Amino acid sequence: MSLGKQLLPDDVRAAYQVEERHHACSILKTDFPDQWKDLVDVLREFKLRKTDFAKKGGNKSPIARAIDALFFDRGWIEKSFEIKVTADGHETLAPTHHVDYYKNRIAVETEWNNKDPFFEGDLTTFRLLFELNVLSVGIIITRADELQELFIELGKLTAAGQSTTHMSKLIPKMYNRASGGCPVLALGITKKKYDVHS
């Protein structure tokens, strides 16, 4: 285990599959202690509730909305970055880049049930914002691989249809330099966060 991962409290590491690049945990804990505390508190407080799996989510699942609330309650905001590019004195707009939660140069994306190409978009956004010096660390919260088994048990996923976002889809993309030099912390929610009684 890398030293960076060991900076996370034992109970958090026990409940999440953790992967990092470019010393993300060290930077967060040392340079952004308030955001580090927020992240640890959110990870501890979050629960996968059995009742949430039965609810219709509309545009966003109840589970994603629960994560939203935990960050928004701590002052994080959904943020879009409008980037302007100048060529030969003519100003143009690049595509807007959006992150789910942002606070003091730290961005968090939640990928609960999207197709795995969304990971590439997240990592590319982190790279661009890092290169533009508006982002110091990017964080992605998704499912651990073992949670796929729970989805199959609950009838929410077939064994053949596992192209949705989870850690084994994310980790190779983290190491193919899609995020460039941006420090990235990936957190996969495991079965230990599942509360069968709620």
N, C-alpha and C positions, 0 to 999 in steps of 0.2 A: 504494500500500500504506500502511496506517495505521502510525503510529509504534509502536503496541502490538504489531503482528505482527512488526515488525522486532526486537523484544526476544528473540524466539525464535531459537535458533542457526540458521545457514544450512542445515545438514544436516537439521534438523527441518522447517523451512519447505519444503525441497525434497521431503520425503517425505510431507507432509500438506497437505491443503487446509484453510486456516485462516480462520476468521471469528470476530469478537468484538463484544461490545456493552459499553458503559459501562466502557471502559478495563480490561477483565479482565486482560490481560497485565501492564499496569503495576502493578496492585494486587497480583497474585500475586508478581511479581518483587521488588517493593519491600517489601511488608508480610508476605509469607509465603515467604521465600527457601528454607526447607527443603522446603516443599511444591512450590515451583517446581522445585527441583532434582530431587525425586522424579519429577515429571511429565516433565521433559526426559529423565531417565534411562530411564523406562518407554517413552517414545516412541522413543528411540534403540534400546533393546534389543528391542522387539517385532518379530517377523517373521511374515509370512504364509507358512506352510509348505504346500507342495503336498500333503503327506500328510494335513494336517488337513482338507482339503476332502473326502477320501474316507472319513473316520471318521464313525460315527454319534455324534451329540452327546447324545442323550437330552434332558433338560430344558434343557441348555445346550451350545452347540457347543464343540468343542475350541479354537476361536479365542477365544471369550469366556472360556473357562477359563484360557487362557494369559495373557490380560490380567489376570484375577483374580489369578493367582499373582504377577505382577509388582508389583501394588499391595500385596497382602497381605504379601509378603516385605519390604516397606518400612514396615510398621506401619499401613497403612490398614485400616479395618474396614468391614464391611457394617453399616449402621445404620438403625434405624427410629426415628422421632420420634413419640411419643404426645402429641397436642395436646389440652388440656382447654379447654373454653369454658364461661364462667359467664354465665347469663342469669337475672335476677331472683333471684339467690342460689342458683340450682340449677346444679350442675356437670354438664356433659355431655362426652362424648368425641367429638372430631372424628375423621374417618378417619385411620388411621396413615399417615404419609408415610415412604417408604423410599428410601434411596439406595444405590447399589452399593458405593461407597467413600467414606469420610469421614475427614478428619484435620484438626484445628485449624481449623474453620470453612470448610473447602474440601470440596465434594462433587463426585464424578465419577459420571456415568452412562455405561454402555456400551450402545449400541444397535447390535448387529451384524446381527440378522436378524429384527426385529420389524416389525409394521405401523406405518406412519408416524404414526398417532395417539398412539403412545407418546411421541413428541417433545413433544406438548402436555402430557402428564402430567408429563414431566420438567421442563419449563419452568414449569409451574404450581407444582410442588413447590419449585423454586428460588425463585420469587417469594414464596411463603408463608414459607419458612424465612428468607429475607432480611428480610421484613417483621417477623418475630418475633425478629430479631437473633441468630440462631444460625448464619447462613451469610453469608459474605462474597463468595464466587465459586462459580459452578456451571460445571462442565465436562462436555461431551458428546463422547464418542469414537464415531464411526460410520464409514461408508464414504464415500470420495470418489465423485463421480459416475462417474469413469473406471473405478472398480473394478466397476461394474455390467457393463461390457464383458467383463471377465475372467470374471465369473460366467457370462455367456452362453457364452463360449468353453469353459468347463469343464462346461457342461451343468447348472449349478446354478440357472439362472434363464432364463426365456424373455424375449424382447424385449417381449412384451406384458404380462408379469407383474412389473412393476417398482414395485409399491406398497410394497415393503419400505423400511426405514430407510436413507436416504442423504442427502448434504448438500443436494441441491436440494429435498428435502422439508423439511429442517430450517430452512434460511436464511429463507424467508418467515415461518415461525412465530417465529423470533427477532425479526423486525422488526415483528410485529403486536402487540407488547407483552405476549405471554403470560407473559413472565418479569418483567413490571413493571420496577422499577428495578434488579433484580439484575444484576450484571456476569456475563456468560456468555462462555465460550470454547468454540468448536466446532472439532473436529479431525476431518477426513476422511482415512481411510487410503487412500493411493494405490497404484498398481501398483509403485512403487519399493520398497515394503515386502515385495513378493512374492519369495520365494526358491524358484525352480523346482527347485532341486537338493536341497531338504530334505524 
